[in-house]
Amino acid sequence: MAGNTFGKKFRLTTFGESHGLAIGGVVDGCPSGVSLDFEAIQYELDRRRPGQSAIVTQRKEADKVEFLSGVFEGKTTGAPIGFVVQNTNQKSGDYEHLKDVYRPSHADYTYDKKYGFRDYRGGGRSSARETISRVVGGAIAKQLMPEVKINAFVSSVGEIFIDKPYQALDFSLTETNDVRCPDLATAQKMEEYIRQIRKEGDTIGGTITCVIQNVPAGLGDPVFDKLHAELGKAMLSINAVKGFEYGSGFCGAKMRGSEHNDLFNPDGSTKSNLSGGIQGGISNGMDIYFRVAFKPVATIMQMQQTIDKNGNLLEMQGKGRHDPCVVPRAVPIVEAMAALVLADFLV
């Protein structure tokens, strides 16, 4: 199976399955002599872990990371950094009924057609639990560039949106509520809606906005390795992501050039920032901001028509522990992938 490594110079390779013994990874290309804050790394994992609130999956996992190599006396040695997070609360029996059945909008069918064999327990390698390793790698990447500030937050759930620009938000409020929305009035509406959706046995999608500040000008290359192209690839590699836009995004397609152009100030900054901090594929020193769209979780607690591996039509209903809305737990994953992209350009 290819495609398990992300990055060119600062590289993360991940391994493990949702219901295997552990999830893990190897970070290569990290400079030596970097003092790692292990509590900060664990904090990022705690933000992602299941069972942290009533509006996410109730799988109970401590998600404690154990470092195996590449670190000595609290500092990186320059060698590959190996780490594992044990799986301790698997309920593989919840998936026994899926052994020969393809769940709608999951990777079951395509995985089987590509490999001819699949781990049906929680999706195996296709499970979002793989993102544990991304969060660890991203937490290390953040510590390589402490001056860069990466703040992601839930900006919409279904039709409920924050109606303020990000400049008007207090990012310190993001972690004060279960939805991870820094606008508290909107957060309350989002949480109530997610609870309603869960009671109906259904799921709902949403968006995450990410703002990156203090990025130096000059990151990215102008042809295939554009900074926004790498950010787009990073975000679209996250489970359940359906769309990515940066700066003015799709709204820019409705505008005239006279409206959209970011005019310069004498110091090289711009009066507006519809470019989203990136021009010609290269960072310009302004804030980088983008939005990531997540689909509704595919597993729903309602009867649906599907097929088995022999093409027979049948009905099935989701079982087990699943998120009614994935976006609150995806916030640290978005930040981690953004950090991995920037570190790859900076090291």
Secondary structure, 3 states (H helix, E strand, C coil): CCCCEECCCCEEEEEECCCCCEEEEEEECCCCCCECCHHHHHHHHHHHCCCCCCCCCCCCCCCCEEECCCEECCEECCCCEEEEEECCCCCHHHHHHHCCEECCCCCHHHHHHHHCCCCCCCCHHHCHHHHHHHHHHHHHHHHHCCCCEEEEEEEEECCEECCCCHHHCCHHHHHHCCCCCCCHHHHHHHHHHHHHHHHCCCCCCEEEEEEEECCCCCCCCCCCCCHHHHHHHHHHCCCCEEEEEECCHHHHHHCCHHHHCCCECCCCCECCCCCCCEECCEECCCCEEEEEEECCCCCCCCEEEEEECCCCEEEEECCCCCCCCCHHHHHHHHHHHHHHHHHHHHC
